[in-house]
């Protein structure tokens, strides 16, 4: 990802296989119990408020995409249950991880906040990918083998110069701690220019037990 694109572009094109109402199974790290990262996102969104062409992400839908598994209509309940069991075993062997959220990333389609150190959460992703590979026959693990952990602040919905966005974020707020103590399996759907989801399970780090919340 280039840190300074010259133009913004529309994030809301339809990815292969995605269509209105079709749900994806995705592992996210959600921010619902993380007041400091949410406040940091608000500070960035305040700087972007009023700029044309941007969709600021509502607080309740802030997330860090960790791994897209696949379309829910192609994955059986038994496969999901087996994946959750495997994820609970793997994540249970990891201690909770604390990182700093706040490294600013520009993309033509989005404004995002990355983490420091940049690879600190790799064991979390490896755990959910391993659980999916062992349990799910039709998956999308090959689509994005590399990972740049980030929380999106806003998506672009048009084509235009990036300079107003870059200028608005010239002075950047100080980073905030983000503690990863659980990972969340969701059924995600695109709703207009927004991603929404239903929570399937929250799987803790540092505890060897079956996940709940199904």
KAQUITA-V474861 format. One record per residue. N is the residue number from 1. RES is the residue in one letter. SS is DSSP state (hx for helix, st for strand, lp for the rest). Layout:
n: (N & N)
res: (RES & RES)
ss: (SS & SS)
This chain:
n: (1 & 2 & 3 & 4 & 5 & 6 & 7 & 8 & 9 & 10 & 11 & 12 & 13 & 14 & 15 & 16 & 17 & 18 & 19 & 20 & 21 & 22 & 23 & 24 & 25 & 26 & 27 & 28 & 29 & 30 & 31 & 32 & 33 & 34 & 35 & 36 & 37 & 38 & 39 & 40 & 41 & 42 & 43 & 44 & 45 & 46 & 47 & 48 & 49 & 50 & 51 & 52 & 53 & 54 & 55 & 56 & 57 & 58 & 59 & 60 & 61 & 62 & 63 & 64 & 65 & 66 & 67 & 68 & 69 & 70 & 71 & 72 & 73 & 74 & 75 & 76 & 77 & 78 & 79 & 80 & 81 & 82 & 83 & 84 & 85 & 86 & 87 & 88 & 89 & 90 & 91 & 92 & 93 & 94 & 95 & 96 & 97 & 98 & 99 & 100 & 101 & 102 & 103 & 104 & 105 & 106 & 107 & 108 & 109 & 110 & 111 & 112 & 113 & 114 & 115 & 116 & 117 & 118 & 119 & 120 & 121 & 122 & 123 & 124 & 125 & 126 & 127 & 128 & 129 & 130 & 131 & 132 & 133 & 134 & 135 & 136 & 137 & 138 & 139 & 140 & 141 & 142 & 143 & 144 & 145 & 146 & 147 & 148 & 149 & 150 & 151 & 152 & 153 & 154 & 155 & 156 & 157 & 158 & 159 & 160 & 161 & 162 & 163 & 164 & 165 & 166 & 167 & 168 & 169 & 170 & 171 & 172 & 173 & 174 & 175 & 176 & 177 & 178 & 179 & 180 & 181 & 182 & 183 & 184 & 185 & 186 & 187 & 188 & 189 & 190 & 191 & 192 & 193 & 194 & 195 & 196 & 197 & 198 & 199 & 200 & 201 & 202 & 203 & 204 & 205 & 206 & 207 & 208 & 209 & 210 & 211 & 212 & 213 & 214)
res: (X & X & X & X & X & X & X & X & X & X & X & X & X & X & X & X & X & X & X & X & X & X & X & X & X & X & X & X & X & X & X & X & X & X & X & X & X & X & X & X & X & X & X & X & X & X & X & X & X & X & X & X & X & X & X & X & X & X & X & X & X & X & X & X & X & X & X & X & X & X & X & X & X & X & X & X & X & X & X & X & X & X & X & X & X & X & X & X & X & X & X & X & X & X & X & X & X & X & X & X & X & X & X & X & X & X & X & X & X & X & X & X & X & X & X & X & X & X & X & X & X & X & X & X & X & X & X & X & X & X & X & X & X & X & X & X & X & X & X & X & X & X & X & X & X & X & X & X & X & X & X & X & X & X & X & X & X & X & X & X & X & X & X & X & X & X & X & X & X & X & X & X & X & X & X & X & X & X & X & X & X & X & X & X & X & X & X & X & X & X & X & X & X & X & X & X & X & X & X & X & X & X & X & X & X & X & X & X & X & X & X & X & X & X)
ss: (lp & lp & lp & lp & lp & lp & st & st & lp & lp & lp & lp & lp & lp & lp & lp & lp & lp & lp & lp & lp & lp & lp & st & st & st & st & st & st & st & lp & lp & lp & lp & hx & hx & hx & hx & hx & hx & hx & hx & hx & hx & hx & hx & hx & hx & lp & lp & lp & lp & lp & st & st & st & lp & lp & hx & hx & hx & lp & st & st & st & st & st & st & st & st & st & hx & hx & hx & lp & lp & hx & hx & hx & hx & hx & hx & hx & hx & hx & hx & hx & hx & hx & hx & hx & hx & lp & lp & lp & lp & st & st & st & st & st & st & st & st & st & st & st & lp & lp & st & st & st & st & st & st & st & lp & lp & lp & lp & lp & hx & hx & hx & hx & hx & hx & hx & hx & hx & hx & hx & hx & hx & hx & lp & lp & lp & lp & lp & lp & lp & lp & lp & lp & lp & lp & lp & lp & st & st & st & st & st & st & st & lp & lp & lp & st & st & lp & hx & hx & hx & hx & hx & hx & lp & lp & lp & lp & lp & lp & lp & st & st & st & st & st & lp & st & st & st & st & st & st & st & st & st & lp & lp & lp & lp & st & st & st & st & st & st & st & st & st & st & lp & lp & lp & lp & lp & lp & lp & st & lp & lp)
